[in-house]
C-alpha cells in the first residue's frame, strides 16, 4: 500500500475518533427518540419480586449489588435474588432461575453480552427487563435514553421506572463448511463482514485502556481488503447478487461514540434497517463516513439502505458475524428476522421513548 493511501486511512481514523468523542459529549442532547407503537406505562403498583442477573467481573458490580439491595429494602420489598453469570454460562441458566422464582422484573446488570442473553430469555415472556449498564458499550441502554454514567439513576429506572414493549431480532447463523449452526437474539445492531472482523480483532489491552476508541485502531488495520460476493434475499423476494465488504442489520441505530448510524431505525417499528456497504477503496470508506457524520441525504453507490422484516445473506466463503458487538463466529448463511414488540423493558419516567 502506498504511503499516501495509508495517510488517508489514518486521517480518517483520527477524524472518526475526534468526532466520536464529541458525539459522546452531545449524546443526551442529540438523541431523543419517540415511540412508534405506544407510550411507556407504569408497572402494576405494590411490591415486586426482583431478580438480578449479575456479571460479577464488571466494574461497579459490587456497588450495584449493594445499591439494588438497599433500594428494595427502602421500598419495603422482598430482598432481590442475585444470579451471577459465569464463563461457562453467560446468563441463560440464571435467567431461567429468575423466571422460575416468579420475578416481576429481571435486572440485567452487566455489559451488552449479559443484556442480550437476558433479553433472549425474556422475549415473549411478558416479564419486564431492567437495565443496570456496567459495561463498555451499553448499546441498548443508550438507545433507551438511559444515562449510562449514572448508576443510581439506572437502578431507580430498573426498579421503579415506567415500561414499554420494544422489538428484538434473531440471527440464524449457519456455516456449511463446519456444519455448525445456531440462533441468537440481538437488540441493537448485528453484522456480517468487516464490522465483525474489526470487533473480533480489537486488542483487549487497548480496549481496557481507551474503551470503544480501540475499535478505531482495528478498523484502520482492516480497511484494506477485497469485496466478497453474496446473495441477498429480503422478505422472501427474489434474491439479488452483490459484492460487499459488510452488511449491518439494525433494530435501532445508536452505536458507540454517540453516532446515530441509522437515524431512521426505530426500536419498536417492527422492521429491520439494513445497510449494505461495498466500497472499493479508502475514498469510498471516507465518503460513507462523511455521509454518516454529517447526516447527508446524498445517495452513495457503495452504501445502500433497505427496510425489511426478514433478510437472508448467503456467501460462498465464510464471513465473520457479530451480535451487538460480540463476535459470533463465521457463517456462509445468516437469516435475520425482527420480533415485533417482543420484549418489555423499564425506561425512565420522563423519557418520551
C-alpha positions, 0 to 999 in steps of 0.5 A, spaced: 500 500 500 502 506 498 504 511 503 499 516 501 493 511 501 495 509 508 495 517 510 488 517 508 486 511 512 489 514 518 486 521 517 480 518 517 481 514 523 483 520 527 477 524 524 472 518 526 475 518 533 475 526 534 468 526 532 466 520 536 468 523 542 464 529 541 458 525 539 459 522 546 459 529 549 452 531 545 449 524 546 443 526 551 442 532 547 442 529 540 438 523 541 431 523 543 427 518 540 419 517 540 415 511 540 412 508 534 407 503 537 405 506 544 407 510 550 411 507 556 406 505 562 407 504 569 408 497 572 402 494 576 403 498 583 405 494 590 411 490 591 415 486 586 419 480 586 426 482 583 431 478 580 438 480 578 442 477 573 449 479 575 456 479 571 460 479 577 467 481 573 464 488 571 466 494 574 461 497 579 458 490 580 459 490 587 456 497 588 450 495 584 449 489 588 449 493 594 445 499 591 439 494 588 439 491 595 438 497 599 433 500 594 428 494 595 429 494 602 427 502 602 421 500 598 419 495 603 420 489 598 422 482 598 430 482 598 432 481 590 435 474 588 442 475 585 444 470 579 451 471 577 453 469 570 459 465 569 464 463 563 461 457 562 454 460 562 453 467 560 446 468 563 441 463 560 441 458 566 440 464 571 435 467 567 431 461 567 432 461 575 429 468 575 423 466 571 422 460 575 422 464 582 416 468 579 420 475 578 416 481 576 422 484 573 429 481 571 435 486 572 440 485 567 446 488 570 452 487 566 455 489 559 451 488 552 453 480 552 449 479 559 443 484 556 442 480 550 442 473 553 437 476 558 433 479 553 433 472 549 430 469 555 425 474 556 422 475 549 415 473 549 415 472 556 411 478 558 416 479 564 419 486 564 427 487 563 431 492 567 437 495 565 443 496 570 449 498 564 456 496 567 459 495 561 463 498 555 458 499 550 451 499 553 448 499 546 441 498 548 441 502 554 443 508 550 438 507 545 433 507 551 435 514 553 438 511 559 444 515 562 449 510 562 454 514 567 449 514 572 448 508 576 443 510 581 439 513 576 439 506 572 437 502 578 431 507 580 429 506 572 430 498 573 426 498 579 421 503 579 421 506 572 415 506 567 415 500 561 414 499 554 414 493 549 420 494 544 422 489 538 428 484 538 431 480 532 434 473 531 440 471 527 440 464 524 447 463 523 449 457 519 456 455 516 456 449 511 463 448 511 463 446 519 456 444 519 455 448 525 449 452 526 445 456 531 440 462 533 441 468 537 437 474 539 440 481 538 437 488 540 441 493 537 445 492 531 448 485 528 453 484 522 456 480 517 463 482 514 468 487 516 464 490 522 465 483 525 472 482 523 474 489 526 470 487 533 473 480 533 480 483 532 480 489 537 486 488 542 483 487 549 489 491 552 487 497 548 480 496 549 481 496 557 485 502 556 481 507 551 474 503 551 470 503 544 476 508 541 480 501 540 475 499 535 478 505 531 485 502 531 482 495 528 478 498 523 484 502 520 488 495 520 482 492 516 480 497 511 484 494 506 481 488 503 477 485 497 469 485 496 466 478 497 460 476 493 453 474 496 446 473 495 441 477 498 434 475 499 429 480 503 422 478 505 422 472 501 423 476 494 427 474 489 434 474 491 439 479 488 447 478 487 452 483 490 459 484 492 460 487 499 465 488 504 459 488 510 452 488 511 449 491 518 442 489 520 439 494 525 433 494 530 435 501 532 441 505 530 445 508 536 452 505 536 458 507 540 461 514 540 454 517 540 453 516 532 446 515 530 448 510 524 441 509 522 437 515 524 431 512 521 431 505 525 426 505 530 426 500 536 419 498 536 417 499 528 417 492 527 422 492 521 429 491 520 434 497 517 439 494 513 445 497 510 449 494 505 456 497 504 461 495 498 466 500 497 472 499 493 477 503 496 479 508 502 475 514 498 469 510 498 470 508 506 471 516 507 465 518 503 460 513 507 463 516 513 462 523 511 455 521 509 454 518 516 457 524 520 454 529 517 447 526 516 447 527 508 441 525 504 446 524 498 445 517 495 452 513 495 453 507 490 457 503 495 452 504 501 445 502 500 439 502 505 433 497 505 427 496 510 425 489 511 422 484 516 426 478 514 433 478 510 437 472 508 445 473 506 448 467 503 456 467 501 460 462 498 466 463 503 465 464 510 464 471 513 465 473 520 458 475 524 457 479 530 451 480 535 451 487 538 458 487 538 460 480 540 463 476 535 459 470 533 463 466 529 463 465 521 457 463 517 456 462 509 448 463 511 445 468 516 437 469 516 435 475 520 428 476 522 425 482 527 420 480 533 415 485 533 414 488 540 417 482 543 420 484 549 418 489 555 423 493 558 423 499 564 425 506 561 425 512 565 419 516 567 420 522 563 423 519 557 418 520 551 421 513 548 
